[in-house]
Amino acid sequence: MPQVTQEYEAKKLRSRNRSFEVSRVGRDIGSIPPVRYPRRKRLGLKSYQGFLEEYMPSRFPLDWGIHHISLIERVQSIILSGGLHAVAMPRGEGKTTTVEPSPIWAAIKGAHRYSMIIGNAEDKGCEMLESIKMELMYNDLLLEDFPELVYPIRMLEGEPRRALGQLHHGNRTNMKVAPDEIRLPVIPGSKASGAIIRATGLTGNIRGAVRTAQDGTRIRPTFVLIDDPQTDESARSPAQCEKRHSICNGAILGLPGPGKSIAALATMTCIRPEDLADRLLDRDQSPDWTGERTSMVIEFPTNEELWDRYNQLRRESLERFDDLRLANEHYQANREAMDEGAVVSWEARFDEGAGEVSAIQHAMNLLYRDERSFWAEYQNQPLPDTPPDNMILSVEEIRAKTNNHKRGKVPFEAELMTAHIDVQQNALFWTVGAFSQGFTGHIVDYGAFPKPRGDYFTLNTMKRGLSDLYPDRGYEGQLFAALEEVVGMIASEWAVDGARGTMRPSRILIDAAYGKSTDTVFQFCRMNRASSILLPAFGRAITASQRPMSEYTKKRGDRVGLNWRIPTVSRKRAIRHLIYDVNFWKSFTHSRLRTPLGEEGSLALFERSNSATAHRMYAENLTAESRIETEGRGRRIDEWLLPDKTRDNHFFDNTVGLHVAASIEGITMDELTPQGRPKGRKMKLSEIQAEKRRRRGA
């Protein structure tokens, strides 16, 4: 090679090496500064409360409240010793502010190499992570005492991209700063070296959260912080509540991997009964979690007369002056008497700008402003969505109303079986029941077709539908094939519990009111080999202002029963069908649920498993509708409505249909009135019908 060329290549190499060295030196953060205040650092490491007080005083300018101290102690215990704890705290009491820095403390203690923050949605989790980033990048107190953690982050100068090439004495710090994840710098001697803090949403990508450390080891989350895991919308949806509850009891608990346990803290506010917070706080529904429900007002003041006057003056003052001056004057003049008996969780919480001078005055203002919000968001004792109704049992009351018969077994004392199939666009819902005289009933089994996974599902969450099973058929063909499958299963032999023998349903009703399914249902009932027990059914919601079914004119060949009739065969469909008053029979069905076990006319469910979801879906279906007592044409009846169209009521329709079918097959009960309530001497069904005819004639 010519000498000139050699010199040129050597010059290029020297230039390249010089550029590399300049770049390396620029990327190398050099030595870590010394700890400035070791004593303060020891206080911060000793307790989580000390960490918050010493390094984040601006977050907590007021004195701690009772619940703050309890929450701080719980955070420390979970980080150091593990456990699963759910706590509901009043809105605005600083629960997020209090627990948000806990992943930092878990890292500097060396207690957890991988922490996860979970919000109700991914953006909420990332908001909390962003707050942690701000502390690490701009908190000078942390920089002074934890330089091994904060100094490399500060050297990024707000440019996350620099983390990729950052060096410490020639070695990569392997740091990462992303919107949803922080990987802390790898610094020898640092307990937080390489620790990960990741954010996600409860319904986001929780599984598969495995990361590879710089030394090649695989690490999984061991500490999880769940903050406000539900929204107002999800709290109103039983399906979303169930989905989120399953994640808390399933995916989250499995994050550390086989044979390892998670340390988790869930902070939340109750919104409505049976929402996610309510379920996590209930030890029966969430046995792995310990629950704590806290309230703004621990004890209410005892002088109701003075507080009633305060509320009157409050309304008057808002109307006249658009402020609370009259109420404030009344409170300040009578404060000692008005405070008597009151105990609040946080004495420092009141609004000086509004003229408030105490925490109990602030709490009572919130109560008077919106009672429902106060009991839900500040007391964590949400009021029912509707006024108490002694006819409709709660979900838990229905779930608890079971006997000792196994699923799929018919009670020995049952005289006959009935079934009902509810037809939807892409699925069928079915229920099988057994009855004895007096309408003592038992739910033998229920389900959907195609069969979903798990024992909790809704129409919207079913992964497969009829169109998936029969992709080469039109809707009519899909429905016909599905009915063959379901009826074939239902109309088979069912084992009698406690005896040798079996029993078959004597009547199966199939909902024929769903739009384009009507003709297919009629055709199926006519052609199927079980046609003798099949009956297309139409529910009619007869209101108080409409003519009751008992006043319909009976035609030749009609069968007439208790608020149901089977008209004579029409020319078009050449098969009998059923019409029944759903308002009456829904009230009747709920009366059976309300009747205590052991009494005649009581409806029971088969024995449930220990699963937290057992019978929950079924019970939610039965409580999806609300009743309104109306009056018209000289009579009072219950009208049933589905106020929330997102809720399923298919199993309610099934259960109502079981009772109608039992009535068709001759099941009666004593003392039955048109509203299904006891009254007068015992009457047979024939006597009831004769009395109705007599009244019409009069």
C-alpha positions as CSV (number, residue, x, y, z in Angstrom):
1,M,0.0,0.0,0.0
2,P,1.4,3.4,-0.9
3,Q,2.7,5.5,2.1
4,V,0.2,8.3,1.4
5,T,-2.7,5.9,1.6
6,Q,-1.4,4.4,4.9
7,E,-1.1,7.8,6.5
8,Y,-4.6,8.7,5.4
9,E,-6.1,5.5,6.8
10,A,-4.2,6.0,10.1
11,K,-5.5,9.6,10.3
12,K,-9.1,8.4,9.8
13,L,-8.7,5.8,12.5
14,R,-7.3,8.4,15.0
15,S,-10.1,10.8,14.1
16,R,-12.7,8.0,14.6
17,N,-11.2,7.0,17.9
18,R,-11.0,10.6,19.1
19,S,-14.7,11.1,18.2
20,F,-15.6,7.9,20.0
21,E,-13.7,8.9,23.1
22,V,-15.4,12.4,23.0
23,S,-18.7,10.7,22.7
24,R,-18.0,8.2,25.4
25,V,-16.8,10.9,27.8
26,G,-19.9,12.9,27.0
27,R,-22.1,9.9,27.8
28,D,-20.3,8.9,30.9
29,I,-21.8,10.4,34.1
30,G,-18.6,9.8,36.0
31,S,-18.6,9.3,39.8
32,I,-21.9,9.4,41.8
33,P,-22.0,12.3,44.3
34,P,-21.9,11.4,48.0
35,V,-25.0,11.3,50.2
36,R,-25.6,14.7,51.7
37,Y,-27.6,13.9,54.7
38,P,-27.1,10.3,55.9
39,R,-29.3,10.7,59.0
40,R,-32.2,11.9,56.9
41,K,-31.7,9.0,54.5
42,R,-31.8,6.6,57.4
43,L,-35.2,8.1,58.5
44,G,-36.5,7.8,55.0
45,L,-35.5,4.1,54.7
46,K,-36.7,3.3,58.2
47,S,-40.4,3.8,57.5
48,Y,-42.7,4.8,54.6
49,Q,-44.1,7.6,56.6
50,G,-40.6,9.0,57.3
51,F,-39.9,8.7,53.5
52,L,-43.0,10.8,52.7
53,E,-42.4,13.4,55.4
54,E,-38.7,13.9,54.7
55,Y,-38.7,13.8,50.9
56,M,-42.1,14.9,49.7
57,P,-43.3,17.5,52.3
58,S,-45.0,19.6,49.6
59,R,-47.4,16.7,48.8
60,F,-48.7,16.7,52.4
61,P,-49.0,20.3,53.7
62,L,-51.8,19.3,56.2
63,D,-51.6,17.1,59.3
64,W,-52.2,13.4,58.7
65,G,-55.7,12.0,59.3
66,I,-56.6,8.8,60.9
67,H,-57.0,6.9,57.6
68,H,-53.7,8.3,56.2
69,I,-51.7,6.8,59.1
70,S,-53.5,3.5,58.7
71,L,-52.9,3.5,54.9
72,I,-49.2,4.4,55.2
73,E,-48.7,1.6,57.8
74,R,-50.5,-0.8,55.4
75,V,-48.3,0.2,52.4
76,Q,-45.2,-0.4,54.5
77,S,-46.4,-3.8,55.7
78,I,-47.3,-5.0,52.2
79,I,-44.0,-3.9,50.7
80,L,-41.9,-5.5,53.4
81,S,-44.0,-8.6,54.3
82,G,-46.4,-9.2,51.4
83,G,-50.2,-9.7,51.4
84,L,-53.2,-8.5,49.5
85,H,-55.2,-5.6,50.8
86,A,-58.1,-3.5,49.4
87,V,-59.0,-0.2,51.0
88,A,-61.9,2.1,50.2
89,M,-61.2,5.7,51.2
90,P,-63.3,8.9,50.8
91,R,-62.8,10.7,47.6
92,G,-60.4,13.6,47.8
93,E,-58.7,12.3,50.9
94,G,-55.4,11.9,49.2
95,K,-55.2,8.1,48.8
96,T,-53.5,8.3,45.4
97,T,-51.1,11.0,46.6
98,T,-50.2,8.9,49.6
99,V,-49.6,5.6,47.8
100,E,-48.2,6.9,44.5
101,P,-44.5,7.1,45.7
102,S,-44.6,3.6,47.1
103,P,-42.9,1.9,44.1
104,I,-39.9,4.3,44.7
105,W,-39.7,3.2,48.3
106,A,-40.1,-0.4,47.4
107,A,-37.1,0.0,45.0
108,I,-34.7,1.9,47.3
109,K,-35.5,-0.6,50.1
110,G,-34.4,-3.4,47.7
111,A,-37.7,-5.1,48.5
112,H,-39.0,-5.4,45.0
113,R,-37.1,-5.4,41.7
114,Y,-40.3,-5.1,39.6
115,S,-43.4,-3.0,40.6
116,M,-46.5,-2.5,38.6
117,I,-49.0,0.4,38.8
118,I,-52.5,-0.4,37.6
119,G,-55.2,2.2,36.9
120,N,-58.8,1.8,35.6
121,A,-57.3,2.4,32.2
122,E,-53.8,2.4,30.8
123,D,-53.6,6.2,30.6
124,K,-54.5,6.5,34.3
125,G,-51.7,4.1,35.2
126,C,-49.3,6.2,33.0
127,E,-50.4,9.4,34.8
128,M,-49.3,7.9,38.1
129,L,-46.0,6.8,36.5
130,E,-45.4,10.3,35.1
131,S,-45.8,11.7,38.6
132,I,-43.1,9.2,39.8
133,K,-40.9,10.4,36.9
134,M,-41.3,14.0,38.0
135,E,-40.1,13.1,41.6
136,L,-37.1,11.2,40.2
137,M,-36.1,14.0,37.8
138,Y,-36.8,17.1,39.8
139,N,-36.9,16.3,43.5
140,D,-33.7,17.8,44.9
141,L,-34.2,16.2,48.3
142,L,-34.1,12.7,46.7
143,L,-31.1,13.7,44.7
144,E,-29.2,14.8,47.8
145,D,-29.7,11.5,49.7
146,F,-30.2,8.9,46.9
147,P,-27.7,10.1,44.3
148,E,-27.1,6.5,43.2
149,L,-30.7,6.4,42.0
150,V,-31.5,10.0,41.0
151,Y,-28.2,11.4,39.7
152,P,-28.1,9.2,36.5
153,I,-31.7,10.2,35.8
154,R,-30.9,13.9,36.4
155,M,-28.1,13.6,33.9
156,L,-30.5,12.8,31.2
157,E,-31.6,16.5,31.3
158,G,-35.1,15.6,30.4
159,E,-34.1,13.7,27.3
160,P,-35.2,10.0,27.7
161,R,-33.4,9.0,24.5
162,R,-30.1,9.6,26.2
163,A,-30.7,6.7,28.6
164,L,-29.9,4.2,25.8
165,G,-26.2,5.3,25.6
166,Q,-25.6,6.5,29.2
167,L,-22.5,5.1,30.8
168,H,-21.2,4.9,34.4
169,H,-17.4,4.5,34.4
170,G,-17.6,3.0,31.0
171,N,-20.5,0.6,31.8
172,R,-24.0,1.0,30.5
173,T,-26.5,2.1,33.1
174,N,-29.1,0.2,31.1
175,M,-31.7,2.8,32.0
176,K,-35.1,3.1,30.2
177,V,-37.6,5.9,30.4
178,A,-40.8,5.3,28.4
179,P,-44.4,6.5,28.8
180,D,-45.4,3.2,30.4
181,E,-42.2,2.0,32.0
182,I,-39.1,3.1,33.9
183,R,-36.0,0.9,34.3
184,L,-33.9,2.4,37.0
185,P,-30.1,2.8,36.4
186,V,-27.8,-0.1,37.1
187,I,-25.3,1.3,39.6
188,P,-23.0,-0.9,41.7
189,G,-24.0,-0.8,45.4
190,S,-27.5,0.6,44.7
191,K,-30.4,-1.5,46.1
192,A,-32.6,0.0,43.4
193,S,-30.2,-1.0,40.7
194,G,-32.1,-2.1,37.5
195,A,-35.5,-2.1,39.3
196,I,-38.5,-1.7,37.0
197,I,-41.7,0.3,37.5
198,R,-44.4,-0.3,34.9
199,A,-47.8,1.2,34.3
200,T,-50.9,-0.3,32.7
201,G,-54.7,-0.5,32.9
202,L,-56.7,-3.1,34.7
203,T,-58.2,-4.4,31.4
204,G,-54.9,-3.9,29.5
205,N,-52.0,-6.2,28.9
206,I,-51.3,-7.5,32.4
207,R,-50.2,-11.0,31.6
208,G,-46.7,-11.7,30.2
209,A,-45.1,-8.9,32.1
210,V,-41.7,-10.7,32.2
211,R,-38.5,-8.7,31.8
212,T,-34.9,-9.7,31.4
213,A,-32.4,-8.0,33.8
214,Q,-28.9,-6.9,32.8
215,D,-27.4,-10.1,34.3
216,G,-29.8,-12.2,32.2
217,T,-32.2,-13.3,34.9
218,R,-35.9,-13.2,34.2
219,I,-37.9,-11.0,36.6
220,R,-41.6,-10.7,37.2
221,P,-43.7,-8.2,39.1
222,T,-43.8,-8.9,42.8
223,F,-45.5,-5.6,44.0
224,V,-48.7,-4.3,42.5
225,L,-50.4,-1.0,43.2
226,I,-54.0,-0.8,42.0
227,D,-55.5,2.7,42.2
228,D,-59.1,3.5,41.4
229,P,-59.6,0.3,39.3
230,Q,-63.1,1.2,38.1
231,T,-64.9,4.0,36.3
232,D,-68.4,5.3,36.8
233,E,-69.4,3.4,33.7
234,S,-67.8,0.1,34.6
235,A,-69.4,0.3,38.1
236,R,-72.8,0.4,36.6
237,S,-72.2,-2.7,34.4
238,P,-72.3,-6.1,36.3
239,A,-70.4,-7.7,33.4
240,Q,-67.5,-5.2,33.6
241,C,-67.5,-5.5,37.4
242,E,-67.2,-9.3,37.0
243,K,-64.5,-9.0,34.4
244,R,-62.4,-6.6,36.5
245,H,-63.0,-8.7,39.6
246,S,-61.8,-11.8,37.8
247,I,-58.7,-10.0,36.8
248,C,-58.0,-9.0,40.4
249,N,-58.5,-12.6,41.5
250,G,-56.8,-14.2,38.6
251,A,-54.3,-12.4,36.3
252,I,-52.9,-10.1,39.0
253,L,-52.4,-12.9,41.6
254,G,-50.5,-14.9,38.9
255,L,-48.1,-12.2,38.0
256,P,-45.1,-13.4,40.0
257,G,-45.2,-16.8,38.4
258,P,-45.8,-20.4,39.7
259,G,-45.2,-20.9,43.4
260,K,-44.7,-17.3,44.2
261,S,-47.1,-14.8,45.8
262,I,-47.8,-11.2,44.9
263,A,-47.8,-8.2,47.3
264,A,-50.7,-6.0,46.3
265,L,-52.5,-2.9,47.5
266,A,-55.8,-1.8,45.9
267,T,-57.1,1.7,46.8
268,M,-60.6,2.7,45.6
269,T,-63.9,4.4,46.2
270,C,-67.2,2.7,46.3
271,I,-69.7,3.9,43.6
272,R,-72.6,1.6,43.8
273,P,-73.6,-1.7,45.5
274,E,-72.0,-4.8,44.0
275,D,-69.4,-2.8,42.1
276,L,-65.8,-3.9,41.9
277,A,-64.9,-2.1,45.2
278,D,-67.8,-3.7,47.0
279,R,-66.7,-7.1,45.7
280,L,-63.0,-6.7,46.6
281,L,-64.0,-5.6,50.1
282,D,-66.2,-8.6,50.7
283,R,-64.2,-11.5,52.1
284,D,-66.7,-14.1,50.8
285,Q,-66.3,-12.9,47.2
286,S,-62.6,-12.1,47.5
287,P,-61.2,-14.5,50.1
288,D,-57.6,-13.8,49.1
289,W,-57.9,-10.1,49.9
290,T,-58.4,-8.3,53.2
291,G,-60.7,-5.4,52.9
292,E,-61.0,-2.1,54.8
293,R,-63.9,0.3,54.2
294,T,-63.3,3.8,55.6
295,S,-65.6,6.9,55.9
296,M,-65.2,10.6,56.2
297,V,-67.6,10.8,59.1
298,I,-67.0,8.1,61.7
299,E,-69.8,9.4,64.0
300,F,-72.4,11.9,63.0
301,P,-73.3,14.9,65.3
302,T,-76.2,14.2,67.6
303,N,-78.0,17.6,67.6
304,E,-80.2,17.1,64.6
305,E,-82.4,20.1,65.3
306,L,-79.5,22.6,64.9
307,W,-78.2,20.9,61.8
308,D,-81.7,20.9,60.2
309,R,-81.8,24.7,60.8
310,Y,-78.3,24.9,59.3
311,N,-79.5,23.1,56.2
312,Q,-82.4,25.5,55.9
313,L,-80.2,28.5,56.2
314,R,-77.7,27.0,53.8
315,R,-80.4,26.7,51.0
316,E,-81.6,30.2,51.8
317,S,-78.1,31.7,51.7
318,L,-77.3,30.1,48.4
319,E,-80.5,31.4,46.9
320,R,-80.0,35.0,48.2
321,F,-76.3,35.5,48.2
322,D,-74.8,32.5,46.2
323,D,-72.6,31.7,49.3
324,L,-73.0,30.1,52.7
325,R,-72.8,33.2,54.9
326,L,-76.1,32.6,56.8
327,A,-75.2,28.9,57.5
328,N,-71.7,29.8,58.5
329,E,-72.9,32.4,61.0
330,H,-75.3,29.9,62.5
331,Y,-72.6,27.2,62.8
332,Q,-70.0,29.5,64.4
333,A,-72.6,30.7,66.9
334,N,-73.6,27.2,67.9
335,R,-70.4,25.2,67.0
336,E,-70.0,23.5,70.4
337,A,-73.5,22.1,70.4
338,M,-73.4,21.2,66.7
339,D,-70.1,19.4,67.0
340,E,-71.3,17.3,69.9
341,G,-71.0,13.5,69.1
342,A,-69.2,14.1,65.8
343,V,-66.0,12.2,64.9
344,V,-64.3,12.7,61.6
345,S,-61.4,10.9,60.0
346,W,-59.4,14.0,58.9
347,E,-59.7,17.1,61.2
348,A,-57.7,19.3,58.7
349,R,-60.1,18.8,55.8
350,F,-62.3,21.8,55.3
351,D,-62.7,24.7,52.8
352,E,-61.6,28.0,54.3
353,G,-62.5,29.7,51.1
354,A,-66.2,28.8,51.5
355,G,-66.1,30.0,55.1
356,E,-65.9,26.6,56.7
357,V,-64.1,26.3,60.0
358,S,-64.2,22.5,60.7
359,A,-64.1,19.1,59.1
360,I,-67.6,18.2,60.3
361,Q,-69.0,21.3,58.8
362,H,-67.3,20.4,55.5
363,A,-68.7,16.9,55.6
364,M,-72.3,18.1,56.4
365,N,-72.1,20.5,53.4
366,L,-71.2,17.6,51.2
367,L,-74.1,15.6,52.6
368,Y,-76.6,18.4,52.0
369,R,-75.2,19.1,48.5
370,D,-75.8,15.5,47.2
371,E,-76.8,12.8,49.6
372,R,-76.2,9.9,47.2
373,S,-72.7,11.0,46.2
374,F,-71.8,11.6,49.8
375,W,-72.8,8.1,51.0
376,A,-71.0,6.5,48.0
377,E,-67.9,8.7,47.5
378,Y,-67.2,9.9,51.0
379,Q,-68.7,7.2,53.2
380,N,-68.0,4.2,50.9
381,Q,-71.5,3.0,51.7
382,P,-73.4,3.6,48.4
383,L,-77.1,3.8,48.5
384,P,-79.1,1.3,46.3
385,D,-79.8,2.5,42.8
386,T,-83.5,2.2,43.4
387,P,-85.6,2.6,46.5
388,P,-85.8,-0.7,48.6
389,D,-88.3,-3.1,47.1
390,N,-89.4,-5.9,49.3
391,M,-90.4,-8.0,46.3
392,I,-86.9,-8.0,44.7
393,L,-84.2,-9.8,46.6
394,S,-80.6,-8.7,46.3
395,V,-78.1,-10.7,44.2
396,E,-76.5,-12.2,47.3
397,E,-79.9,-13.2,48.8
398,I,-80.8,-15.0,45.6
399,R,-77.3,-16.7,45.4
400,A,-77.8,-17.9,49.0
401,K,-81.2,-19.5,48.3
402,T,-79.9,-22.9,47.6
403,N,-80.7,-26.5,48.7
404,N,-78.5,-29.5,48.9
405,H,-79.4,-30.9,45.4
406,K,-76.5,-31.2,43.0
407,R,-76.6,-29.5,39.6
408,G,-78.6,-31.4,37.1
409,K,-80.4,-33.5,39.8
410,V,-84.2,-33.5,40.2
411,P,-85.5,-33.4,43.8
412,F,-87.2,-36.6,44.8
413,E,-90.4,-34.8,45.8
414,A,-90.8,-33.1,42.3
415,E,-93.9,-34.0,40.4
416,L,-92.9,-32.7,37.0
417,M,-90.2,-30.8,35.1
418,T,-90.5,-27.8,32.7
419,A,-88.0,-25.8,30.6
420,H,-87.8,-22.5,28.8
421,I,-85.5,-21.4,25.9
422,D,-84.9,-17.7,25.3
423,V,-84.0,-16.9,21.7
424,Q,-81.5,-14.2,20.9
425,Q,-79.8,-13.2,17.6
426,N,-76.7,-15.3,18.1
427,A,-77.3,-17.4,21.1
428,L,-79.9,-19.4,23.1
429,F,-80.4,-19.2,26.9
430,W,-82.1,-22.1,28.6
431,T,-83.2,-23.1,32.1
432,V,-84.7,-26.3,33.4
433,G,-86.8,-26.5,36.6
434,A,-88.8,-29.0,38.6
435,F,-92.1,-28.4,40.6
436,S,-94.4,-30.0,43.0
437,Q,-98.0,-28.9,43.9
438,G,-98.1,-25.6,45.6
439,F,-95.5,-24.2,43.2
440,T,-92.6,-25.3,45.3
441,G,-89.8,-25.1,42.7
442,H,-86.2,-26.0,42.1
443,I,-83.8,-24.8,39.4
444,V,-82.2,-28.0,38.0
445,D,-79.8,-26.4,35.6
446,Y,-79.3,-23.4,33.3
447,G,-76.9,-22.4,30.6
448,A,-76.4,-20.9,27.1
449,F,-75.7,-22.3,23.6
450,P,-73.0,-22.2,22.3
451,K,-71.6,-23.1,25.6
452,P,-69.4,-20.3,27.0
453,R,-66.3,-20.7,29.0
454,G,-66.6,-20.3,32.8
455,D,-69.8,-19.9,34.9
456,Y,-70.1,-16.2,34.4
457,F,-70.8,-14.6,31.0
458,T,-73.1,-12.2,29.3
459,L,-74.6,-12.1,25.8
460,N,-72.0,-9.5,24.8
461,T,-69.0,-11.3,26.2
462,M,-69.8,-14.7,24.7
463,K,-66.8,-15.5,22.4
464,R,-68.8,-17.8,20.0
465,G,-72.2,-17.4,18.5
466,L,-74.5,-19.4,16.3
467,S,-73.0,-17.8,13.2
468,D,-69.6,-19.2,14.3
469,L,-71.0,-22.8,14.8
470,Y,-72.9,-22.8,11.5
471,P,-71.0,-20.4,9.2
472,D,-72.4,-22.0,6.0
473,R,-76.1,-21.5,7.0
474,G,-78.5,-18.5,7.1
475,Y,-80.0,-17.3,10.3
476,E,-83.0,-19.6,10.1
477,G,-80.8,-22.7,9.5
478,Q,-78.5,-21.7,12.4
479,L,-81.4,-21.2,14.8
480,F,-83.1,-24.5,13.7
481,A,-79.8,-26.5,14.2
482,A,-79.2,-24.8,17.6
483,L,-82.7,-25.6,18.8
484,E,-82.2,-29.2,17.8
485,E,-79.1,-29.3,20.0
486,V,-80.6,-27.6,23.0
487,V,-83.9,-29.4,23.0
488,G,-82.2,-32.7,22.4
489,M,-80.2,-32.1,25.6
490,I,-83.1,-30.7,27.7
491,A,-85.7,-33.3,26.7
492,S,-83.5,-36.1,27.7
493,E,-83.6,-38.1,31.0
494,W,-82.6,-36.2,34.2
495,A,-81.6,-38.2,37.2
496,V,-83.8,-38.0,40.3
497,D,-81.8,-37.1,43.4
498,G,-82.1,-39.7,46.2
499,A,-83.9,-42.3,44.2
500,R,-83.4,-44.7,41.3
501,G,-85.0,-43.4,38.2
502,T,-85.2,-40.5,35.9
503,M,-87.6,-37.8,34.8
504,R,-88.2,-35.8,31.6
505,P,-89.6,-32.3,31.1
506,S,-93.3,-32.5,30.4
507,R,-93.4,-29.0,28.8
508,I,-90.7,-26.9,27.0
509,L,-91.5,-23.4,26.1
510,I,-89.5,-21.7,23.3
511,D,-89.5,-17.9,23.0
512,A,-91.0,-17.0,19.6
513,A,-91.2,-13.3,20.1
514,Y,-87.7,-12.5,18.8
515,G,-88.3,-10.8,15.4
516,K,-87.4,-13.1,12.5
517,S,-87.1,-16.2,14.6
518,T,-90.9,-16.6,15.0
519,D,-91.6,-18.7,11.9
520,T,-88.5,-20.8,12.5
521,V,-89.6,-21.6,16.1
522,F,-93.1,-22.6,14.9
523,Q,-91.6,-24.8,12.2
524,F,-89.2,-26.4,14.6
525,C,-91.9,-27.1,17.2
526,R,-94.0,-28.7,14.5
527,M,-91.2,-30.9,13.0
528,N,-89.2,-31.9,16.1
529,R,-89.7,-35.4,17.5
530,A,-90.4,-33.8,20.9
531,S,-93.2,-31.7,19.3
532,S,-95.8,-33.0,21.8
533,I,-94.1,-31.1,24.7
534,L,-92.9,-28.1,22.7
535,L,-94.8,-24.8,22.7
536,P,-93.9,-21.5,21.0
537,A,-94.4,-18.7,23.6
538,F,-95.2,-15.0,23.4
539,G,-95.0,-12.8,26.5
540,R,-97.3,-9.8,26.6
541,A,-96.7,-7.0,29.0
542,I,-100.3,-6.2,29.9
543,T,-100.5,-2.8,31.7
544,A,-103.0,-1.6,34.2
545,S,-104.8,0.4,31.5
546,Q,-105.2,-2.6,29.2
547,R,-107.8,-5.3,29.4
548,P,-106.5,-8.2,31.6
549,M,-106.2,-11.7,30.1
550,S,-109.0,-12.9,32.4
551,E,-111.4,-10.7,30.4
552,Y,-110.5,-12.0,27.0
553,T,-113.4,-13.8,25.2
554,K,-112.7,-17.5,25.1
555,K,-113.1,-19.0,21.6
556,R,-113.9,-22.6,20.8
557,G,-110.8,-24.7,21.2
558,D,-108.9,-22.2,23.3
559,R,-107.1,-23.3,26.5
560,V,-107.2,-20.7,29.2
561,G,-105.3,-20.6,32.5
562,L,-104.0,-18.2,35.1
563,N,-103.0,-15.2,33.0
564,W,-102.2,-17.4,30.1
565,R,-104.1,-18.8,27.1
566,I,-103.3,-21.2,24.2
567,P,-105.5,-20.1,21.3
568,T,-106.9,-22.5,18.8
569,V,-104.6,-23.5,15.8
570,S,-104.2,-20.7,13.2
571,R,-104.2,-21.5,9.5
572,K,-100.8,-20.0,8.9
573,R,-98.7,-21.9,11.4
574,A,-100.9,-24.9,12.1
575,I,-99.5,-25.3,15.6
576,R,-100.7,-24.1,18.9
577,H,-98.8,-21.4,20.8
578,L,-98.9,-19.8,24.2
579,I,-99.6,-16.1,25.1
580,Y,-99.0,-15.1,28.7
581,D,-99.0,-11.9,30.8
582,V,-95.3,-11.3,31.7
583,N,-96.1,-8.6,34.2
584,F,-98.2,-11.0,36.3
585,W,-95.8,-13.9,36.0
586,K,-92.7,-11.8,36.8
587,S,-94.3,-10.7,40.0
588,F,-95.4,-14.3,40.7
589,T,-91.8,-15.5,40.1
590,H,-90.3,-13.0,42.4
591,S,-92.9,-13.9,45.1
592,R,-91.5,-17.5,44.8
593,L,-88.0,-16.2,45.3
594,R,-89.1,-14.2,48.3
595,T,-90.8,-17.2,49.9
596,P,-88.4,-18.7,52.5
597,L,-87.0,-22.1,52.0
598,G,-89.1,-24.9,53.5
599,E,-92.4,-23.1,52.9
600,E,-94.8,-24.1,50.1
601,G,-94.3,-22.1,47.0
602,S,-90.6,-21.4,47.5
603,L,-88.1,-21.4,44.6
604,A,-84.6,-22.8,45.3
605,L,-81.4,-23.1,43.3
606,F,-79.2,-26.1,43.0
607,E,-76.3,-26.3,45.4
608,R,-73.6,-23.9,44.4
609,S,-69.8,-24.5,44.4
610,N,-67.4,-22.5,46.5
611,S,-66.7,-20.3,43.5
612,A,-67.2,-16.6,44.0
613,T,-69.0,-16.4,40.7
614,A,-71.4,-19.3,41.4
615,H,-75.1,-18.2,40.6
616,R,-73.9,-14.6,40.4
617,M,-74.8,-14.3,36.7
618,Y,-78.1,-16.0,37.2
619,A,-79.0,-13.7,40.2
620,E,-78.0,-10.6,38.3
621,N,-80.3,-11.6,35.5
622,L,-83.1,-12.0,38.0
623,T,-82.5,-8.6,39.5
624,A,-82.0,-6.7,36.2
625,E,-85.5,-5.4,36.0
626,S,-87.4,-3.0,38.2
627,R,-91.1,-3.0,39.0
628,I,-93.4,-0.1,39.1
629,E,-96.8,-0.4,40.8
630,T,-99.5,1.2,38.5
631,E,-103.2,1.6,38.7
632,G,-105.8,1.6,35.9
633,R,-109.3,0.3,35.1
634,G,-109.9,-0.1,38.8
635,R,-107.0,-2.5,39.4
636,R,-103.4,-2.2,40.6
637,I,-100.6,-4.2,39.0
638,D,-96.8,-4.4,38.8
639,E,-95.3,-3.3,35.5
640,W,-91.7,-4.6,34.9
641,L,-89.0,-2.6,33.0
642,L,-85.4,-3.1,32.1
643,P,-83.9,0.4,33.1
644,D,-80.4,-0.5,32.0
645,K,-80.4,-2.0,28.5
646,T,-76.8,-3.2,28.9
647,R,-77.9,-5.7,31.5
648,D,-79.0,-9.3,30.6
649,N,-82.4,-10.5,31.8
650,H,-82.5,-13.8,29.7
651,F,-82.4,-16.1,32.7
652,F,-85.2,-14.1,34.3
653,D,-87.3,-14.7,31.2
654,N,-86.4,-18.4,31.4
655,T,-87.4,-18.6,35.1
656,V,-90.7,-16.9,34.5
657,G,-91.3,-19.3,31.6
658,L,-90.7,-22.3,33.9
659,H,-93.6,-21.2,36.1
660,V,-95.9,-20.5,33.3
661,A,-95.2,-24.0,31.8
662,A,-95.8,-25.5,35.3
663,S,-99.2,-23.8,35.4
664,I,-100.0,-25.2,32.0
665,E,-99.1,-28.7,33.2
666,G,-101.5,-28.4,36.2
667,I,-99.3,-27.1,39.0
668,T,-101.4,-24.9,41.3
669,M,-100.9,-23.3,44.7
670,D,-103.3,-22.6,47.6
671,E,-104.5,-19.1,48.5
672,L,-103.5,-17.8,45.0
673,T,-104.9,-14.4,44.1
674,P,-104.4,-12.7,40.7
675,Q,-101.3,-10.9,42.1
676,G,-99.8,-14.2,43.5
677,R,-100.2,-13.1,47.1
678,P,-101.9,-15.1,50.0
679,K,-105.5,-13.9,50.7
680,G,-108.6,-15.6,52.1
681,R,-109.3,-19.3,52.2
682,K,-107.5,-21.9,50.0
683,M,-108.8,-21.9,46.4
684,K,-108.3,-24.2,43.5
685,L,-107.4,-22.9,40.1
686,S,-110.9,-23.9,38.7
687,E,-112.5,-21.9,41.5
688,I,-110.4,-18.8,40.7
689,Q,-111.5,-19.0,37.1
690,A,-115.1,-19.5,38.0
691,E,-115.0,-16.4,40.3
692,K,-113.5,-14.4,37.4
693,R,-116.4,-15.5,35.1
694,R,-118.9,-14.6,37.8
695,R,-117.5,-11.1,38.2
696,R,-117.6,-10.6,34.4
697,G,-121.2,-11.6,34.3
698,A,-122.0,-9.2,37.2
